Amino acid sequence: MSLLAAQLLRGLTGLTRRAPVQRAQIHSKPPREELGTMDVAVGLTSCFLCFLLPSGWVLSHLESYKKRE
């Protein structure tokens, strides 16, 4: 490795060491109102319908996807 390349690499790595690390300032407050039973039921049902139902359908029809027609 040439002297110029070594100095260039040393200069580039020195910049990253001196750069300040920014940290996210995340603050959370307690909820304004408690979630009711109906809210939780609607949320869980919608998650089931959106994510688990389509993937279950694909897995149950996997054999038909393997066949070439």
Long-range contacts (C-beta under 8 A, 24 or more apart in sequence): none
